[in-house]
């Protein structure tokens, strides 16, 4: 499954800035076919054409101009995040407090935190696991440095960036009479186990 990730956005921005696939490939230490492929994947994912190619060179379509504005902000935020994490690494007394919803805190973070902590040996980490609402409240009250949740953020005072995509599937007993294909509004006709509120 394709995702809209930082890597593709950086390639897109570099091509747009330099107006050249070959120059972008050189700057990014990639092959030109790789750059072309990533742009194509990005266009396929978004369902739009981002770049126009003609005799005068490469230019942005209207959709490309819109994405370029967002890409600039996302890349800038990413750089600031790296700088912030780097400053934490240099601060021996720094404690990083992260709030995470149950699924992320119990199943996703354990895959990534060991290597992160190995790289940042002087960092102390406190991890709070709760529901998404509690994590959002922790961010608003400045108790958490970072919050990781699956739900949409309700407060406009929080800056949120998508960082991971997951797939939710419906499973049932083999003897269940539920059809192979079912509409979302039909699920309510069956008894099923659901997540807690919040």
C-alpha atoms as one frame of an Amber mdcrd trajectory, in Angstrom:
protein
   0.000   0.000   0.000   1.389   3.375  -1.040   1.523   6.168   1.537   2.150
   9.898   1.355   5.488   9.974   3.158   8.275  12.463   3.801  10.619  10.750
   1.333   8.296  11.240  -1.645   7.515  14.837  -0.672  11.208  15.680  -0.406
  11.857  14.227  -3.868   8.884  16.142  -5.295  10.024  19.438  -3.743  13.586
  18.963  -4.988  12.411  18.258  -8.548  10.125  21.304  -8.392  12.896  23.541
  -7.039  15.506  22.427  -9.569  13.022  21.900 -12.421  14.966  18.787 -13.345
  14.746  15.075 -12.570  18.436  14.510 -13.236  19.594  17.397 -11.029  17.248
  16.297  -8.246  18.612  12.759  -8.480  22.159  14.092  -8.201  21.377  16.266
  -5.179  19.498  13.462  -3.411  22.101  10.802  -4.290  19.482   8.753  -6.124
  19.222   7.418  -9.644  17.024   9.314 -12.077  14.711   6.298 -12.595  14.180
   6.177  -8.814  13.224   9.849  -8.734  10.866   9.400 -11.680   9.270   6.341
 -10.056   8.675   8.119  -6.739   7.034  11.078  -8.487   4.841   8.666 -10.440
   3.849   6.858  -7.225   3.009  10.198  -5.633   0.833  11.183  -8.594  -0.891
   7.794  -8.586  -1.549   8.014  -4.844  -3.063  11.498  -5.124  -4.798  10.788
  -8.426  -3.518  13.999 -10.036  -0.732  15.173 -12.343   1.803  17.232 -10.398
   4.394  18.131 -13.032   4.168  19.277 -16.644   6.982  18.422 -19.037   7.473
  20.412 -22.250  10.252  21.900 -24.384  10.870  24.661 -21.850  11.417  22.146
 -19.043   9.433  21.086 -15.981   6.728  23.146 -14.308   4.066  22.578 -11.674
   0.408  21.971 -12.454  -2.205  23.718 -10.310  -2.384  20.568  -8.172   1.398
  20.528  -8.023   1.502  24.130  -6.796  -0.950  23.284  -4.022   1.018  20.220
  -2.947   4.254  22.232  -3.078   2.899  24.652  -0.459   1.965  21.809   1.885
   5.198  19.922   1.179   7.229  22.971   2.184   5.447  23.160   5.536   5.688
  19.420   6.204   9.402  19.335   5.375  10.017  22.409   7.523   8.160  20.784
  10.442  10.133  17.566   9.939  13.444  19.444  10.064  12.346  21.266  13.207
  11.388  17.929  14.762  14.831  16.501  13.966  16.481  19.581  15.459  14.309
  19.314  18.571  15.170  15.638  19.022  18.820  16.429  18.400  18.767  19.076
  21.124  17.219  16.525  23.479  20.105  14.180  22.755  22.563  16.865  23.846
  20.692  17.557  27.072  21.776  14.955  29.631  18.918  15.770  31.991  16.195
  15.807  29.364  13.150  13.645  29.938  10.923  12.947  26.947   7.309  12.353
  27.940   5.223  10.705  25.228   1.503  10.037  25.341   0.187   7.216  23.162
  -3.164   5.571  22.598  -3.443   1.912  23.595  -2.785   0.237  20.250   0.162
   2.469  19.393   1.670   2.329  22.875   1.330  -1.424  23.320   1.972  -2.750
  19.814   3.614  -0.145  17.562   6.056   1.758  19.780   7.752  -1.369  21.200
   9.029  -2.021  17.670  10.707   1.376  17.374  11.596   2.606  20.865  14.489
   0.190  21.586  16.522   1.416  18.601  15.603   5.041  19.352  16.736   4.727
  22.967  19.886   2.910  21.888  20.742   5.877  19.689  19.841   8.407  22.402
  21.406   6.769  25.446  21.314   9.934  27.551  17.587  10.390  27.071  15.082
   9.377  29.719  11.696   8.348  28.364   8.368   8.356  30.151   5.536   6.715
  28.205   1.877   7.253  29.106  -0.624   4.868  27.504  -4.299   5.783  27.509
  -7.138   6.575  25.148  -6.866   9.219  22.427  -8.853  11.786  24.403  -6.488
  11.508  27.380  -3.465  11.905  25.107  -4.972  15.000  23.497  -5.660  16.496
  26.921  -2.071  15.728  27.929  -0.771  17.672  24.941  -3.037  20.636  25.671
  -1.924  20.694  29.304   1.726  20.416  28.151   2.237  17.219  30.119   3.342
  15.390  26.962   6.045  16.476  24.548   4.579  14.293  21.786   1.238  12.519
  21.429   0.559   9.543  19.164  -3.067   8.584  18.493  -5.193   6.856  15.841
  -8.155   9.229  16.051  -8.554  12.667  14.524  -7.597  15.562  16.791 -10.566
  17.668  17.876  -8.616  20.713  19.121  -7.386  23.334  16.652  -4.672  24.245
  19.158  -2.737  21.074  18.328  -0.612  20.638  15.223  -1.076  17.089  13.914
   0.832  15.217  11.209   0.039  11.761   9.852   3.030   9.464  10.327   1.726
   5.936   9.817  -1.103   4.170   8.020  -2.765   1.029   9.324  -5.444  -1.266
   7.954  -8.490  -2.285   9.971 -10.128  -5.571   9.027 -13.291  -7.296  10.197
 -12.820 -10.866  11.445 -15.496 -13.394  12.321 -15.925 -17.009  13.323 -15.789
 -19.403  10.363 -19.375 -20.462  11.107 -20.689 -16.902  11.172 -23.261 -16.072
   8.481 -21.718 -12.673   7.741 -21.197 -12.215   3.951 -17.752 -11.910   2.355
 -18.512  -8.309   1.399 -20.487  -6.033   3.686 -21.299  -2.340   3.848 -20.302
  -0.371   6.945 -23.894   0.449   7.858 -24.765  -3.276   7.789 -22.258  -4.142
  10.510 -24.585  -2.740  13.176 -26.911  -5.693  12.527 -24.340  -8.053  14.044
 -22.959  -8.433  17.539 -19.305  -7.525  17.676 -16.530  -6.455  20.042 -15.636
  -2.769  19.827 -12.927  -0.513  21.238 -13.521   1.540  24.351 -14.811   5.105
  23.950 -12.234   7.862  23.636
